[in-house]
Amino acid sequence: MPNTIYEYLNEDGEIIRIQVQETSDRVRGGRGNTDATLQRVETSFEKALGTVKTATKGLKKVINEVSPDEAKVEFSIKAAGEAGLFTICKATTGAEFKITLTWKKEKG
């Protein structure tokens, strides 16, 4: 099964390409098929990250309610599915983006 390259345009009109290795290639153990198919995503890169924005807003709300002196959240995202939208996933090796968010209570 070939890898998929998702092609996004960002809000500045620049092209962002993200290669995703298909799961079945990883299971086989070898390097897998090095052929790749190009899939242009109809939504902007920023809109594709909407899941991250929504999740981050929810996390910030909870953190503000709990009001710790400092909070750190780590998670990974990857492009997946026919629409090329990003999903929050378990951190593994591969083409995921690892994101660390840190909130610190303001002094004063």
C-alpha positions in Angstrom: 0.0 0.0 0.0 1.5 3.3 -1.0 2.2 6.2 1.4 0.0 9.3 1.0 1.3 12.8 0.7 -1.3 15.4 1.9 -0.9 18.8 0.2 -2.4 21.8 2.0 -2.4 25.5 1.2 -1.9 27.7 4.2 -3.5 31.1 4.6 -0.5 32.7 3.0 -1.0 30.5 -0.1 2.2 28.5 0.6 2.1 24.7 0.0 2.6 22.3 2.9 3.2 18.6 2.1 2.9 16.0 4.8 3.8 12.4 4.0 1.9 9.7 6.0 3.1 6.2 6.1 0.2 3.7 5.9 -0.3 1.5 8.9 -0.2 -1.8 6.9 3.4 -0.9 5.7 4.6 -0.5 9.3 3.0 -3.8 10.2 4.9 -5.7 7.5 8.1 -4.7 9.1 10.3 -3.6 6.1 10.5 -0.2 4.6 7.2 -0.9 2.8 6.3 0.5 -0.5 8.1 3.7 -1.2 5.6 4.9 -3.8 3.4 7.8 -2.7 0.1 9.1 -3.9 -0.5 12.9 -3.7 -3.8 14.0 -2.2 -4.7 17.7 -2.4 -6.7 18.7 0.6 -9.6 21.1 -0.1 -9.5 22.8 3.3 -6.7 25.1 4.4 -3.9 23.9 6.6 -5.2 26.1 9.5 -8.8 24.7 9.1 -7.4 21.1 9.1 -5.9 21.9 12.5 -9.4 22.9 13.8 -9.4 19.8 16.1 -6.3 21.0 17.8 -7.7 24.5 18.3 -10.9 23.2 19.7 -9.1 20.8 22.0 -6.7 23.5 23.2 -9.6 25.9 24.0 -11.2 23.1 26.1 -7.9 22.3 27.9 -7.3 26.0 28.6 -10.8 26.3 30.1 -10.3 23.4 32.4 -6.8 24.6 33.4 -8.2 28.0 34.2 -10.9 26.5 36.4 -8.4 24.3 38.3 -6.0 27.2 38.5 -2.6 25.5 39.0 0.6 27.5 39.2 1.7 25.7 36.0 0.2 23.1 33.6 1.9 21.3 30.7 0.0 19.2 28.2 1.7 17.0 25.5 0.0 15.3 22.6 0.6 14.3 19.0 -1.4 15.0 15.9 -1.3 13.4 12.5 -3.0 13.9 9.1 -5.3 11.0 8.6 -8.4 10.0 6.6 -9.7 11.0 3.2 -10.2 14.6 4.1 -6.6 15.0 5.4 -7.9 16.5 8.7 -5.6 16.2 11.7 -6.5 13.9 14.5 -5.1 13.8 18.0 -3.3 10.5 18.5 -1.1 8.5 20.8 2.5 9.7 20.6 4.5 7.2 18.5 7.4 7.4 16.1 6.5 8.5 12.6 5.1 11.6 10.9 3.2 12.9 13.8 3.6 16.4 15.2 4.4 16.5 18.9 2.8 19.5 20.6 3.6 20.8 24.1 1.4 23.5 25.6 2.4 25.2 28.8 0.3 27.6 30.9 1.9 29.5 33.7 0.0 31.5 36.3 0.7 35.2 36.1 2.3 36.6 39.2 0.8 39.7 40.8 
